[in-house]
Amino acid sequence: MGHLPSSFAFSQTEYSGGSSFTTVAAGSPHSSGGIGVVGAGAVSIFNYYSPSYAEEQEVLEGDSGDADEFGYSVSMNANGTILVVGAPSLSLPGVTHAGMVHVYTRYSGYFSRIQSFTSSYSSASDVGLGACVKVNGRGDILAVSTRTKGSGGGQDGVVEIYYRDTFADCPFRYLDKLASGQRAEYTPAQDDRFGASLAFDYDGRVIAVGTPGSSSNTGAVLVFMYKDKSFAPVQLIEPANVTVGAQFGSAIAFNSEGTVMAVGAPDATISSASEGVVMVYVWDRSAVQYYFQQMVVPNDPTRVGGRFGSSLSLTSSGSMLVVGSPEHEDYMYGEKAGAVFVFSL
């Protein structure tokens, strides 16, 4: 791959004892992408053959010869038949950094591109479509965020929603646009980074959108639910028990049913040390909202700057949580070697 991957997506196979990852897609947006241009990007596909993973394919889209950052974001549906890749720095004639999203379907074990599209919301420069991509478990609802609204100013993105029929080659079609200002009590800001993280339940009926830059980087999460062929905002989560600058909403994860939600705040302060936390919420069906359940902290919160909560994953049942801490200090392997923590909830 040439460069360490910075984005990942997984497919899962269910079995009687739980679930296992069978395909891993690893994005390397800073690789040369096979065309000799640093930043062209690539996505490597690994399949599991007991007891290890083997690389099966390298997906490239270096047609323009530019630093498109292909692979900056990646997502797969649950059974690994749909792959979505964001290239937020791709430029078009007269439009710099418009961004593009590529969709692939798996044929005989290999992914082939069936669709590429730019923003349905804006044709301005610096939109950066594909900053974050997320497809639901069924593979028929897709959320794509932009870096900006195209003004060339702050990072105040939007989220575009697409849908498709579940036929193999059916392309995604534009459905809706989500913006931070849709929730009345939320005041949008130029650098709130709306759409920096995205999460769906399996069916794609609930989507959570992170805005880690809001309220002086304290952060927030907006929850939308599908109703009458569009997504409506149902809840704004602004936790009172994290510090200013915590960047709550940098990462979000759901279990399959959407009844458990984990939210990362990687710059939160614990006991005067900036290490990061994860907040866990559970769904109350009667109240139609999420309630705070617990705070998850690293095993050793005295190690400063680990950014615990930068990446998250929940098992299908929501009983186990995996947390990434990319700058965690490890005294054996060197400073900021990084670590992954696994918790039972």
Secondary structure, DSSP 8 states (H G I E B T S, - for coil): --S---EEEEEEEEETTEEEEEEEEEEETTS-TTTT-TT-BEEEEEEEETTEEEEEEEE---SS-S---BTSEEEE-TTS-EEEEEETT--BTTBTT-BEEEEEEEETTEEEEEEEE--SS--STT--BTSEEEE-TTSSEEEEE-SSSSSSSS----EEEEE--SSTT---EEEEEE-GGGSTT----TT--TTSEEEE-TTSSEEEEE-TTHHHHTB-EEEEEEETTEEEEEEEE--TTS-TT--BTSEEEE-TTSSEEEEEETT-EETTEE--EEEEEEEETTTTEEEEEEEE--S-TTSTT--TTSEEEE-TTS-EEEEEETT--BTTTBTT--EEEEEE-
